[in-house]
Amino acid sequence: MQELRLRRSIAISLSMGLLLLMAQGCTRFDRGPAGFISDRLRDALEMGDLGVTATSTPQISLYTSFFSMPAGYGAIDGTFTGIGFGDIGSRRIHYRHIGLVAWGREVVGVDDGVLFRFGPFDPERPETMDAQGVGIIGFVTPPFDARPAGRPA
């Protein structure tokens, strides 16, 4: 009897854990388990960037956005090689970021990676770029063109 209670408790705990994972708001069922694993892999790859960026001219970026408090400035057009921007490998990137703690603006373009397709971008065509306001003021001021999963940064 005790063993049955233990098994039932384990089954309920595992079910609740799975339910909590699925209730995060980013789970899609249309692609099945492989789609779920693919989405979690992408989430893991977006947790941080580790790599090298090469540019044809000297450029600078000293920017961070921690708990939706952006600070600094960054302007880069180059080729990023490493783990970052939600994928691995080497690809062309473009970004312009500015942050003043309560307000900020991020504009990003990234070519297709090894694992995922991001689609082509052109800095001259804003509709091909991912852009969003960040920070407490940036969330509520126009333009309201944030990528769907980009808030909070």
C-alpha positions in Angstrom: 0.0 0.0 0.0 2.8 2.4 0.9 4.5 1.6 -2.4 1.3 2.5 -4.3 1.1 5.8 -2.5 4.8 6.5 -3.4 4.2 5.7 -7.1 1.1 7.9 -7.1 2.9 10.8 -5.5 5.8 10.5 -8.1 3.3 10.3 -11.0 1.4 13.4 -9.7 4.7 15.3 -9.1 6.0 14.5 -12.6 2.6 15.5 -14.1 2.6 18.8 -12.3 6.1 19.5 -13.4 5.2 18.8 -17.0 2.1 21.0 -16.7 4.2 23.8 -15.3 6.7 23.5 -18.2 3.9 23.6 -20.7 2.2 26.6 -19.0 5.2 29.0 -19.6 3.5 30.6 -22.6 6.0 29.6 -25.2 5.0 26.0 -25.8 3.4 25.1 -29.1 1.9 21.7 -29.7 1.5 22.0 -33.5 5.0 20.5 -34.1 4.9 17.8 -31.4 7.7 16.8 -29.1 10.4 17.6 -31.6 9.1 21.2 -31.9 9.0 21.5 -28.1 12.6 20.4 -27.8 13.6 22.7 -30.7 12.0 25.6 -28.9 13.8 24.8 -25.6 17.1 24.6 -27.5 16.5 28.0 -29.0 15.6 29.3 -25.5 18.9 27.9 -24.1 20.9 29.5 -27.0 19.3 32.9 -26.3 20.5 32.9 -22.6 23.8 34.4 -23.5 26.3 35.1 -26.3 29.8 33.7 -26.5 31.8 34.3 -29.6 33.9 36.7 -31.7 32.6 39.5 -34.0 34.7 40.6 -37.0 34.0 43.9 -38.7 35.6 45.6 -41.7 35.9 48.9 -39.8 36.5 49.8 -36.1 33.2 49.7 -34.2 32.1 49.7 -30.6 29.5 48.3 -28.3 29.2 48.8 -24.6 25.6 47.8 -23.9 23.7 45.7 -21.5 20.0 45.1 -20.7 19.7 43.5 -17.3 16.2 43.0 -15.8 14.9 45.4 -18.5 17.2 48.2 -17.5 19.2 49.0 -20.6 22.5 50.9 -20.3 25.0 51.9 -22.9 25.4 52.1 -26.7 26.2 49.7 -29.4 26.5 49.9 -33.2 27.8 46.8 -35.0 27.8 45.6 -38.6 29.8 42.5 -39.0 30.1 38.7 -38.8 29.5 36.9 -35.5 31.0 33.5 -34.9 30.1 31.5 -31.9 27.1 30.7 -29.7 24.7 33.6 -29.7 21.7 35.4 -31.1 19.7 32.2 -30.6 21.9 29.9 -32.7 25.4 28.6 -33.3 27.9 29.2 -36.1 29.0 32.1 -38.2 26.6 34.7 -39.6 26.2 38.3 -40.5 24.7 40.6 -37.8 23.6 44.2 -37.5 22.5 45.9 -34.4 22.0 49.4 -33.0 21.3 49.6 -29.3 21.0 52.6 -26.9 19.9 52.4 -23.3 19.5 55.0 -20.6 18.2 52.7 -17.8 14.5 53.7 -17.9 14.4 54.0 -21.7 16.1 52.2 -24.5 15.8 51.1 -28.1 17.1 47.9 -29.7 17.3 47.2 -33.5 18.7 43.8 -34.5 19.2 41.8 -37.7 20.7 38.3 -37.8 21.2 36.0 -40.8 20.1 32.4 -40.8 22.1 30.2 -38.4 23.0 26.5 -38.5 20.0 25.3 -36.5 17.3 27.9 -37.2 16.1 30.2 -40.0 15.7 33.9 -39.1 15.0 35.2 -42.6 16.9 37.8 -44.5 17.4 41.3 -43.2 18.3 44.7 -44.7 19.2 47.6 -42.4 17.8 50.0 -45.0 14.4 48.3 -44.7 13.1 48.6 -41.1 10.4 46.0 -41.7 13.1 43.3 -42.0 14.7 44.1 -38.7 13.6 43.1 -35.1 13.1 46.3 -33.1 11.8 47.1 -29.7 11.7 49.7 -26.9 13.1 48.5 -23.6 13.1 49.8 -20.1 10.1 51.0 -18.2 9.5 54.0 -20.5 10.5 52.1 -23.6 7.8 49.6 -23.1 5.0 52.2 -23.3 6.3 54.7 -25.9 6.0 54.3 -29.7 6.9 52.9 -32.0 5.3 49.7 -30.8 7.2 47.3 -33.1 8.6 44.8 -30.6 9.2 41.2 -31.7 6.6 39.0 -30.1 8.9 37.3 -27.5 11.2 40.2 -26.9 9.7 41.7 -23.8 11.0 42.1 -21.2 14.5 42.1 -22.5 
